[in-house]
Amino acid sequence: MIGALIFAVTMFIGWTIFDYIKHKKLVKENVVSGLAASMVAGVAWYVLFVIF
C-alpha cells in the first residue's frame, strides 16, 4: 500500500511540474487533472500489487 501511495504522490508531482513547464503557470484545472490521474494510477498500482 505504501508503494502505491508513493507512486501516486510522485506521479502527481511530476504531472504538476510538467504542466507548469508546458503552460508557464499553475492552473487549477491542470492541478485537478493531475490529482485525478495520480489517484487512478495509484489505485491501479495497488490492484496490480494485490493480484500479483
N, C-alpha and C positions, 0 to 999 in steps of 0.2 A: 504494500500500500504506500509506503514511503517513497518507493521508486516511481510510482505513478504520479504522486504529488510533486516530486522534484521535477519530473519530466514536464508536467503541466505548467509549473511556475516558470521553468526555463523556456518553454515554448512561448508563453505569454510575453516574457521579457524580450525574447528575440523578435517576435512578431511586432511588438510595440516599437522597438528600435528600428526595424526595417521600415515600418510605416512612417516613422518620424524622419528618417533619412530620405525616403521617397517623396514626402509631401512638404518637408521643411517646417512642419508644425505639428503639434499634437492635436488631433481632432477626436472629440468624444466618440464619434461613430466608429473610428478605427480602433480605439481602445476597447470598446464593447465587442466589436467583431473579433479582436484578438483574444479577448477573455472567453468568448463563446467557443472559438476554435480550440483554445487550450483546454477547456473543460471537456469537450468532446474527445480530444486526443488523450487526455488523462484517463477518462473512463474506458476508452478503447484499450489503452495500455494495460489498465488494471484487469479488464476482462481477458485479454490475451494472456496475462500472467496467471490468472486463475485457471484458465483452460489448459495451458501447457505447464 
